[in-house]
Amino acid sequence: MSEKTGVKKVILLVGATALLAAGAAFGATALLVNIFQHKVDAEKPFFRVVEIDDDTDDPAVWGKNFPLQYDSYKKTVDMQRTRHGGSEAHPRVPDAADPRTVVSQSKVEEDPRLSRMWNGYSFAVDFREERGHAYMLTDQMYTERQIVAAQPGTCLNCHASTYNIYKDLGDGDIMKGFHELNKMPYADASAHAEHPVSCIDCHDADTMQLRVTRPAFMEGIKLVKNDPEYEVNTMATHQEMRSYVCAQCHVEYYFKGEGKTLTFPWSNGTRGDDILEYYESIEFKDWTHKTTKAPMLKAQHPEFETWSQGIHSRAGVSCADCHMPYERVGAMKVSDHHVRSPLLNINNACQTCHKVPEEELLGRAETIQARHLELRDHALDALMDLIDEIAEAMETGATDDQLEEARNFQRKATFLLDFAEAENSAGFHADQEGARLLGLSMDYSRKGWKSINEVWKERAGEVAKK
């Protein structure tokens, strides 16, 4: 090889090395710029396009600053079903614009035992599959229960964006406005409502921190914490708040006193039988059963209470972790505001913790739900038999004194069954707790039958004496 050729090769080698070094430097620089940009994006998760404050309750306005969250919030109009839940639209009058003409399927038509369980109460007339948050206000306003019962403004607390309503009715005092809303007729109260649950109900407009705005929960959580001085918005952890903002509405409740004050019955605890014991202690009833004349209780969507007894709660998993899981959008980690069943979003909602295939996780959940619903059917059948037994005894002349015990067992069996029925996870939030309550319900029905048998024996003895 000539000296000239050798020099050329050295020059080419040096040049190639220089190009590689330059390319590597460019790549490293680009990577660093990209990392820096992602860090900047992460530090500034939104841009203030419009000013929002403590009076801004329109979610569309918040959406200008938080388009990712708002886009997913709007998806709560979806009605995709899981195997044991969800709802499709059922138009009463096709192609009509009035929201009253589109409803979800009727549970009482699908299962007439529910109408018999609630006979004499408005739920026996209209009880439908739950739909997404987008429908929470219109579904409440146009339910047929509004026709058969004079519902109070209290119902609005969980079916609308109420933070500004409280302030308006209370001249800036949320607690005062809360009491004013409760005692209003529903038609008058709903005239103040414009939106279903909105950003302002769960977020501080200045800091975007999670917050509780419903006074009923502010008071109720003091009972759970056994601390009358507990202030949820300053003392709860961020992870607790990711459940508490949901528990403002997804709870059991009753209307207290003449003012119809929304009250959470947690003085004895949050389990179904704890709540039943509380209602017994204050001799509360929701209605009188039309068939048996028993004093009855109605359970309402006790998701928070049931979740509190489950394995996810014990593990520190919040409601939002499963129903509003974090997702990556570019450099940002945002909470998915398309609130829905985790079974429709297994990858983000479940597999973050459970490193097994989607099919396996779905199968586990559906097995739990199917077994829970099987137990629920047994409890319903047992209750139907008790109602029949009481009705037959009434028809043949049994007295109120003779039937008092059986009616009380019907009241207890119904409430615990209803507690498991009304809870919107088909047993998944706490499967063992659901089975325990349904077992107690069946036992109360059994005791009710036994009481009726004693009535028949007593009456047979009276006939024999004659």
ROLO-893163 format. One record per residue (C-alpha): residue number from 1; chain; z, y, x. Coordinates in Angstrom, 2 decimals, always signed. Example, Ala and Ser with C-alpha at 12.3 -4.5 7.8 and 13.67 -1.06 7.14 Angstrom:
2
num/cadena/pz/py/px
1/A/+7.80/-4.50/+12.30 $
2/A/+7.14/-1.06/+13.67 $
END
This chain:
466
num/cadena/pz/py/px
1/A/+0.00/+0.00/+0.00 $
2/A/-1.00/+3.36/+1.41 $
3/A/+1.50/+6.13/+1.96 $
4/A/-0.31/+8.25/-0.64 $
5/A/-0.03/+5.53/-3.30 $
6/A/+3.65/+5.12/-2.55 $
7/A/+4.29/+8.82/-2.99 $
8/A/+2.51/+8.76/-6.37 $
9/A/+4.69/+5.88/-7.58 $
10/A/+7.85/+7.68/-6.50 $
11/A/+6.69/+10.80/-8.34 $
12/A/+5.94/+8.77/-11.50 $
13/A/+9.31/+7.02/-11.31 $
14/A/+11.16/+10.28/-10.87 $
15/A/+9.21/+11.78/-13.77 $
16/A/+9.94/+8.85/-16.07 $
17/A/+13.60/+9.00/-15.15 $
18/A/+13.65/+12.71/-15.86 $
19/A/+11.99/+12.19/-19.25 $
20/A/+14.44/+9.48/-20.15 $
21/A/+17.32/+11.68/-19.12 $
22/A/+15.91/+14.58/-21.13 $
23/A/+15.42/+12.31/-24.15 $
24/A/+18.95/+11.00/-23.86 $
25/A/+20.28/+14.53/-23.52 $
26/A/+18.28/+15.62/-26.58 $
27/A/+19.53/+12.62/-28.57 $
28/A/+23.12/+13.24/-27.55 $
29/A/+22.78/+16.91/-28.43 $
30/A/+21.26/+16.07/-31.81 $
31/A/+24.04/+13.58/-32.47 $
32/A/+26.70/+16.12/-31.56 $
33/A/+25.04/+18.73/-33.78 $
34/A/+24.87/+16.21/-36.60 $
35/A/+28.53/+15.27/-36.17 $
36/A/+29.49/+18.94/-36.04 $
37/A/+27.47/+19.68/-39.17 $
38/A/+29.10/+16.75/-41.00 $
39/A/+32.51/+18.03/-39.95 $
40/A/+31.64/+21.48/-41.25 $
41/A/+30.37/+19.96/-44.51 $
42/A/+33.50/+17.88/-44.86 $
43/A/+35.72/+20.91/-44.27 $
44/A/+33.81/+22.86/-46.92 $
45/A/+33.25/+20.33/-49.72 $
46/A/+31.95/+22.98/-52.13 $
47/A/+30.37/+26.41/-52.17 $
48/A/+31.76/+29.05/-54.48 $
49/A/+28.66/+29.92/-56.46 $
50/A/+30.66/+31.35/-59.36 $
51/A/+34.23/+32.54/-59.71 $
52/A/+36.51/+30.25/-61.69 $
53/A/+40.08/+30.97/-62.65 $
54/A/+42.93/+29.66/-64.77 $
55/A/+41.06/+30.62/-67.94 $
56/A/+37.77/+28.82/-67.17 $
57/A/+37.69/+25.74/-69.37 $
58/A/+33.94/+25.16/-69.59 $
59/A/+33.17/+22.21/-67.26 $
60/A/+29.58/+23.44/-66.86 $
61/A/+30.88/+26.55/-65.08 $
62/A/+33.00/+24.46/-62.74 $
63/A/+29.91/+22.32/-62.22 $
64/A/+28.11/+25.17/-60.47 $
65/A/+30.66/+24.95/-57.67 $
66/A/+31.10/+21.18/-57.89 $
67/A/+27.67/+19.80/-58.85 $
68/A/+28.33/+16.29/-57.55 $
69/A/+31.48/+15.85/-59.62 $
70/A/+29.95/+17.50/-62.66 $
71/A/+26.84/+15.34/-62.55 $
72/A/+28.99/+12.21/-62.65 $
73/A/+31.30/+13.73/-65.33 $
74/A/+28.27/+14.13/-67.60 $
75/A/+27.55/+10.40/-67.29 $
76/A/+30.55/+9.58/-69.50 $
77/A/+28.05/+9.66/-72.38 $
78/A/+26.98/+6.22/-71.13 $
79/A/+27.98/+3.31/-73.34 $
80/A/+27.32/+0.37/-71.06 $
81/A/+29.32/-2.66/-72.11 $
82/A/+31.38/-5.12/-70.15 $
83/A/+31.85/-8.64/-71.54 $
84/A/+35.01/-7.65/-73.42 $
85/A/+34.67/-3.89/-73.92 $
86/A/+32.46/-0.87/-74.35 $
87/A/+30.35/+0.29/-77.23 $
88/A/+26.83/+0.93/-78.39 $
89/A/+25.89/+3.76/-80.75 $
90/A/+25.65/+2.84/-84.42 $
91/A/+23.88/+5.55/-86.43 $
92/A/+25.07/+5.99/-90.00 $
93/A/+22.00/+8.10/-90.76 $
94/A/+19.17/+7.57/-88.23 $
95/A/+17.82/+10.59/-86.37 $
96/A/+20.39/+13.01/-87.78 $
97/A/+21.79/+15.76/-85.56 $
98/A/+25.30/+15.74/-87.04 $
99/A/+27.63/+13.86/-84.64 $
100/A/+29.33/+12.25/-87.64 $
101/A/+26.22/+10.17/-88.18 $
102/A/+26.52/+8.29/-84.88 $
103/A/+29.57/+6.11/-84.35 $
104/A/+30.69/+3.10/-82.32 $
105/A/+31.01/-0.34/-83.86 $
106/A/+33.96/-0.95/-86.17 $
107/A/+36.71/-3.24/-84.90 $
108/A/+38.17/-3.71/-88.36 $
109/A/+34.81/-4.91/-89.64 $
110/A/+34.49/-7.31/-86.73 $
111/A/+38.02/-8.64/-87.23 $
112/A/+39.44/-8.19/-90.79 $
113/A/+42.84/-9.41/-89.57 $
114/A/+43.35/-5.93/-88.10 $
115/A/+42.98/-4.34/-91.53 $
116/A/+45.57/-6.74/-92.91 $
117/A/+47.93/-6.00/-90.02 $
118/A/+47.65/-2.25/-90.65 $
119/A/+47.35/-2.40/-94.45 $
120/A/+48.41/+0.97/-95.89 $
121/A/+47.77/+2.87/-92.63 $
122/A/+44.70/+4.92/-91.75 $
123/A/+43.67/+2.56/-88.92 $
124/A/+43.01/-0.13/-91.53 $
125/A/+40.19/+2.09/-92.79 $
126/A/+38.58/+3.15/-89.51 $
127/A/+39.20/+1.78/-86.02 $
128/A/+36.26/+1.62/-83.61 $
129/A/+35.35/+0.64/-80.09 $
130/A/+36.31/+3.25/-77.53 $
131/A/+33.55/+5.44/-76.11 $
132/A/+33.41/+7.60/-72.98 $
133/A/+35.30/+10.84/-72.48 $
134/A/+32.25/+12.80/-73.59 $
135/A/+32.96/+11.62/-77.16 $
136/A/+36.74/+11.98/-77.22 $
137/A/+36.71/+15.18/-79.27 $
138/A/+33.93/+14.44/-81.75 $
139/A/+35.13/+10.88/-82.38 $
140/A/+38.57/+12.23/-83.28 $
141/A/+37.24/+15.05/-85.44 $
142/A/+34.95/+12.84/-87.48 $
143/A/+36.89/+9.60/-87.82 $
144/A/+37.39/+8.47/-91.41 $
145/A/+41.12/+8.48/-90.67 $
146/A/+40.94/+12.25/-91.15 $
147/A/+39.91/+11.62/-94.76 $
148/A/+42.65/+9.14/-95.72 $
149/A/+45.55/+10.83/-93.88 $
150/A/+46.67/+14.38/-93.23 $
151/A/+46.72/+14.27/-89.43 $
152/A/+48.55/+17.00/-87.53 $
153/A/+47.36/+19.14/-84.64 $
154/A/+49.38/+16.83/-82.39 $
155/A/+46.38/+14.49/-82.25 $
156/A/+44.40/+17.15/-80.40 $
157/A/+46.66/+16.89/-77.34 $
158/A/+44.76/+13.82/-76.14 $
159/A/+41.32/+14.52/-77.54 $
160/A/+40.40/+17.97/-76.21 $
161/A/+40.76/+20.39/-73.35 $
162/A/+44.06/+21.92/-74.47 $
163/A/+45.35/+23.93/-71.50 $
164/A/+43.87/+27.22/-72.68 $
165/A/+44.74/+26.40/-76.29 $
166/A/+48.40/+26.14/-75.26 $
167/A/+48.18/+29.48/-73.48 $
168/A/+46.43/+31.21/-76.37 $
169/A/+48.78/+29.90/-79.05 $
170/A/+51.85/+30.54/-76.92 $
171/A/+50.91/+33.99/-75.60 $
172/A/+50.77/+32.58/-72.10 $
173/A/+53.72/+30.19/-72.57 $
174/A/+52.35/+26.64/-72.36 $
175/A/+55.43/+24.99/-73.88 $
176/A/+55.48/+27.41/-76.79 $
177/A/+51.77/+26.88/-77.39 $
178/A/+52.27/+23.12/-77.24 $
179/A/+54.77/+23.26/-80.10 $
180/A/+52.55/+25.61/-82.10 $
181/A/+49.60/+23.21/-81.75 $
182/A/+51.62/+20.17/-82.81 $
183/A/+52.74/+21.56/-86.14 $
184/A/+49.33/+22.86/-87.21 $
185/A/+47.13/+20.86/-89.62 $
186/A/+44.45/+19.07/-87.63 $
187/A/+41.61/+21.04/-89.22 $
188/A/+43.20/+24.32/-88.11 $
189/A/+44.07/+23.02/-84.65 $
190/A/+40.59/+21.61/-83.97 $
191/A/+39.07/+25.01/-84.71 $
192/A/+40.53/+26.10/-81.34 $
193/A/+38.91/+23.23/-79.42 $
194/A/+35.56/+23.61/-77.65 $
195/A/+35.46/+20.85/-75.04 $
196/A/+36.66/+17.31/-74.43 $
197/A/+38.86/+16.87/-71.37 $
198/A/+37.75/+19.42/-68.79 $
199/A/+38.27/+20.16/-65.12 $
200/A/+41.03/+22.68/-65.84 $
201/A/+43.17/+20.03/-67.52 $
202/A/+43.63/+18.15/-64.24 $
203/A/+42.85/+20.66/-61.45 $
204/A/+44.29/+23.96/-60.29 $
205/A/+41.43/+26.48/-60.36 $
206/A/+42.48/+28.14/-57.08 $
207/A/+43.40/+25.16/-54.91 $
208/A/+41.62/+22.31/-56.75 $
209/A/+44.84/+20.31/-56.41 $
210/A/+45.56/+17.77/-59.12 $
211/A/+48.04/+18.96/-61.72 $
212/A/+49.59/+17.88/-65.02 $
213/A/+49.03/+20.35/-67.86 $
214/A/+50.35/+18.35/-70.86 $
215/A/+54.00/+19.21/-71.69 $
216/A/+54.62/+15.82/-73.33 $
217/A/+54.04/+14.06/-70.02 $
218/A/+56.04/+16.66/-68.09 $
219/A/+59.02/+15.74/-70.25 $
220/A/+58.29/+12.01/-70.47 $
221/A/+58.05/+11.40/-66.73 $
222/A/+61.58/+12.75/-66.34 $
223/A/+62.74/+9.72/-68.32 $
224/A/+60.76/+7.34/-66.10 $
225/A/+62.19/+8.95/-62.97 $
226/A/+65.65/+9.12/-64.56 $
227/A/+65.85/+12.72/-63.36 $
228/A/+66.10/+15.61/-65.86 $
229/A/+65.23/+18.04/-63.06 $
230/A/+62.04/+16.26/-62.02 $
231/A/+59.05/+18.62/-61.87 $
232/A/+55.93/+16.53/-61.69 $
233/A/+53.59/+19.18/-60.27 $
234/A/+55.80/+19.91/-57.27 $
235/A/+57.57/+16.59/-56.69 $
236/A/+54.93/+13.90/-57.27 $
237/A/+52.85/+12.60/-54.37 $
238/A/+49.08/+13.00/-54.35 $
239/A/+48.64/+9.26/-54.98 $
240/A/+51.04/+9.42/-57.94 $
241/A/+49.09/+12.34/-59.34 $
242/A/+45.92/+10.22/-59.27 $
243/A/+47.59/+8.21/-62.03 $
244/A/+49.68/+10.89/-63.72 $
245/A/+46.71/+13.05/-64.69 $
246/A/+45.39/+10.02/-66.60 $
247/A/+48.80/+9.22/-68.07 $
248/A/+48.86/+12.58/-69.81 $
249/A/+46.86/+10.86/-72.57 $
250/A/+46.59/+7.09/-71.95 $
251/A/+50.08/+6.34/-73.26 $
252/A/+52.10/+5.25/-76.29 $
253/A/+53.60/+8.14/-78.27 $
254/A/+55.04/+9.23/-81.60 $
255/A/+55.36/+12.44/-83.62 $
256/A/+58.95/+13.66/-83.49 $
257/A/+60.59/+15.64/-86.28 $
258/A/+59.20/+18.15/-88.72 $
259/A/+57.31/+19.90/-85.93 $
260/A/+55.32/+16.69/-85.21 $
261/A/+56.14/+17.08/-81.51 $
262/A/+54.18/+14.72/-79.30 $
263/A/+56.86/+12.57/-77.65 $
264/A/+56.69/+9.64/-75.23 $
265/A/+59.29/+6.96/-76.17 $
266/A/+60.43/+6.08/-72.66 $
267/A/+64.20/+6.54/-72.90 $
268/A/+64.78/+2.77/-72.53 $
269/A/+61.83/+2.09/-70.23 $
270/A/+58.06/+1.74/-70.49 $
271/A/+57.67/-1.94/-71.42 $
272/A/+56.56/-2.71/-74.95 $
273/A/+59.89/-4.23/-75.99 $
274/A/+61.78/-1.34/-74.33 $
275/A/+59.81/+1.05/-76.53 $
276/A/+60.39/-1.13/-79.58 $
277/A/+64.13/-1.03/-78.88 $
278/A/+63.97/+2.77/-78.70 $
279/A/+62.16/+3.01/-82.05 $
280/A/+64.74/+0.67/-83.57 $
281/A/+67.57/+2.88/-82.29 $
282/A/+66.18/+5.98/-84.01 $
283/A/+65.02/+4.07/-87.12 $
284/A/+61.49/+5.40/-86.74 $
285/A/+58.54/+4.16/-88.76 $
286/A/+54.87/+5.16/-88.97 $
287/A/+54.17/+3.76/-92.44 $
288/A/+55.17/+1.19/-95.05 $
289/A/+53.03/-1.93/-95.15 $
290/A/+51.10/-1.96/-98.41 $
291/A/+51.32/-5.74/-98.91 $
292/A/+54.85/-6.58/-97.74 $
293/A/+56.62/-3.19/-97.97 $
294/A/+57.86/-3.61/-94.39 $
295/A/+58.64/-0.44/-92.37 $
296/A/+55.94/-0.46/-89.68 $
297/A/+55.13/+0.90/-86.22 $
298/A/+51.68/+1.64/-84.76 $
299/A/+51.04/+1.37/-81.02 $
300/A/+48.48/+3.66/-79.39 $
301/A/+46.57/+3.12/-76.09 $
302/A/+49.54/+2.29/-73.77 $
303/A/+47.44/+1.99/-70.60 $
304/A/+49.95/+3.78/-68.33 $
305/A/+52.88/+1.70/-69.52 $
306/A/+50.95/-1.58/-69.12 $
307/A/+49.46/-0.66/-65.73 $
308/A/+53.01/+0.19/-64.57 $
309/A/+53.93/-3.51/-65.00 $
310/A/+50.91/-4.84/-63.10 $
311/A/+50.14/-5.89/-59.54 $
312/A/+47.92/-2.89/-58.81 $
313/A/+50.71/-0.47/-59.65 $
314/A/+53.13/-2.41/-57.46 $
315/A/+50.58/-2.24/-54.62 $
316/A/+50.31/+1.54/-54.94 $
317/A/+46.82/+1.51/-56.44 $
318/A/+46.25/+4.46/-58.77 $
319/A/+44.19/+4.72/-61.95 $
320/A/+41.63/+6.86/-60.13 $
321/A/+41.25/+4.35/-57.28 $
322/A/+39.59/+1.95/-59.73 $
323/A/+38.22/+4.14/-62.53 $
324/A/+37.18/+7.14/-60.37 $
325/A/+36.75/+5.63/-56.89 $
326/A/+35.78/+7.71/-53.90 $
327/A/+32.15/+7.59/-52.87 $
328/A/+30.21/+9.02/-49.92 $
329/A/+27.58/+11.63/-50.63 $
330/A/+26.19/+12.71/-47.27 $
331/A/+29.16/+13.80/-45.19 $
332/A/+31.39/+14.32/-48.18 $
333/A/+33.82/+11.93/-49.81 $
334/A/+34.07/+12.76/-53.51 $
335/A/+35.83/+11.19/-56.44 $
336/A/+33.39/+9.67/-58.94 $
337/A/+34.00/+11.46/-62.27 $
338/A/+31.94/+8.94/-64.23 $
339/A/+35.15/+7.44/-65.64 $
340/A/+34.37/+3.86/-66.70 $
341/A/+35.38/+0.25/-66.34 $
342/A/+35.66/-0.87/-62.70 $
343/A/+33.65/-3.95/-63.72 $
344/A/+30.63/-1.69/-64.00 $
345/A/+31.16/-0.39/-60.46 $
346/A/+32.59/-3.35/-58.55 $
347/A/+31.26/-2.34/-55.14 $
348/A/+33.11/+0.99/-55.03 $
349/A/+35.98/+0.19/-57.37 $
350/A/+37.00/-3.29/-56.23 $
351/A/+35.40/-4.33/-52.96 $
352/A/+37.04/-1.54/-50.99 $
353/A/+40.13/-3.75/-51.06 $
354/A/+38.86/-7.18/-52.15 $
355/A/+36.40/-8.50/-49.57 $
356/A/+34.84/-11.18/-51.75 $
357/A/+31.51/-11.33/-53.62 $
358/A/+31.00/-9.28/-56.79 $
359/A/+30.40/-12.42/-58.85 $
360/A/+33.79/-13.80/-57.85 $
361/A/+35.63/-10.57/-58.70 $
362/A/+33.86/-10.27/-62.04 $
363/A/+34.66/-13.90/-62.83 $
364/A/+38.35/-13.40/-62.05 $
365/A/+38.59/-10.35/-64.30 $
366/A/+36.69/-11.90/-67.19 $
367/A/+38.84/-15.04/-67.03 $
368/A/+42.01/-12.95/-67.29 $
369/A/+40.58/-11.03/-70.23 $
370/A/+39.31/-14.12/-72.06 $
371/A/+42.71/-15.82/-71.81 $
372/A/+44.48/-12.66/-72.95 $
373/A/+42.22/-12.40/-75.99 $
374/A/+42.80/-16.07/-76.78 $
375/A/+46.56/-15.43/-76.85 $
376/A/+45.99/-12.32/-78.93 $
377/A/+44.09/-14.40/-81.50 $
378/A/+46.97/-16.89/-81.73 $
379/A/+49.44/-14.02/-82.24 $
380/A/+47.23/-12.48/-84.93 $
381/A/+46.96/-15.79/-86.77 $
382/A/+50.73/-16.23/-86.65 $
383/A/+51.23/-12.74/-88.04 $
384/A/+48.73/-13.32/-90.85 $
385/A/+50.70/-16.41/-91.88 $
386/A/+53.94/-14.40/-91.95 $
387/A/+52.36/-11.68/-94.10 $
388/A/+51.14/-14.35/-96.52 $
389/A/+54.59/-15.93/-96.68 $
390/A/+56.31/-12.61/-97.44 $
391/A/+53.69/-11.72/-100.06 $
392/A/+54.13/-15.09/-101.79 $
393/A/+57.90/-14.68/-101.83 $
394/A/+57.52/-11.22/-103.35 $
395/A/+55.21/-12.53/-106.06 $
396/A/+57.78/-15.12/-107.10 $
397/A/+60.61/-12.62/-107.39 $
398/A/+62.36/-12.52/-104.00 $
399/A/+64.54/-9.43/-103.68 $
400/A/+64.39/-6.70/-101.04 $
401/A/+67.72/-7.90/-99.64 $
402/A/+66.37/-11.43/-99.28 $
403/A/+63.20/-10.20/-97.54 $
404/A/+64.73/-7.54/-95.28 $
405/A/+65.07/-9.84/-92.27 $
406/A/+61.54/-11.24/-92.56 $
407/A/+60.10/-7.75/-92.93 $
408/A/+61.92/-6.65/-89.79 $
409/A/+60.45/-9.58/-87.89 $
410/A/+56.99/-8.60/-89.20 $
411/A/+57.58/-5.04/-87.90 $
412/A/+58.52/-6.32/-84.43 $
413/A/+55.78/-8.94/-84.24 $
414/A/+53.17/-6.38/-85.28 $
415/A/+54.23/-3.71/-82.80 $
416/A/+54.25/-6.00/-79.76 $
417/A/+50.92/-7.54/-80.77 $
418/A/+49.49/-4.08/-81.39 $
419/A/+50.83/-2.90/-78.01 $
420/A/+48.74/-5.61/-76.32 $
421/A/+45.77/-5.04/-78.66 $
422/A/+45.63/-1.24/-78.35 $
423/A/+45.86/-1.30/-74.54 $
424/A/+42.32/-0.79/-73.31 $
425/A/+41.91/-3.38/-70.56 $
426/A/+42.00/-6.66/-72.56 $
427/A/+45.02/-7.70/-70.54 $
428/A/+43.68/-6.96/-67.06 $
429/A/+46.08/-4.13/-66.16 $
430/A/+49.05/-6.54/-66.30 $
431/A/+48.06/-10.01/-67.45 $
432/A/+51.51/-11.60/-67.22 $
433/A/+53.09/-8.69/-69.08 $
434/A/+50.44/-8.94/-71.79 $
435/A/+51.12/-12.67/-72.16 $
436/A/+54.87/-12.01/-72.34 $
437/A/+54.48/-9.47/-75.15 $
438/A/+52.12/-11.69/-77.14 $
439/A/+54.56/-14.58/-76.70 $
440/A/+57.38/-12.39/-78.04 $
441/A/+55.18/-11.38/-80.96 $
442/A/+54.51/-15.02/-81.87 $
443/A/+58.23/-15.76/-81.59 $
444/A/+59.05/-12.94/-84.02 $
445/A/+56.46/-14.29/-86.44 $
446/A/+58.08/-17.74/-86.12 $
447/A/+61.49/-16.24/-86.85 $
448/A/+59.98/-14.46/-89.83 $
449/A/+58.69/-17.75/-91.25 $
450/A/+62.14/-19.29/-90.70 $
451/A/+63.73/-16.42/-92.59 $
452/A/+61.35/-16.93/-95.51 $
453/A/+62.20/-20.64/-95.54 $
454/A/+65.86/-19.68/-95.88 $
455/A/+64.92/-17.46/-98.81 $
456/A/+63.17/-20.40/-100.50 $
457/A/+66.23/-22.60/-99.94 $
458/A/+68.51/-19.91/-101.32 $
459/A/+66.35/-19.46/-104.40 $
460/A/+66.08/-23.19/-104.90 $
461/A/+69.87/-23.33/-104.91 $
462/A/+70.02/-20.57/-107.51 $
463/A/+67.61/-22.50/-109.74 $
464/A/+69.66/-25.69/-109.32 $
465/A/+72.85/-23.90/-110.40 $
466/A/+71.15/-22.80/-113.59 $
END
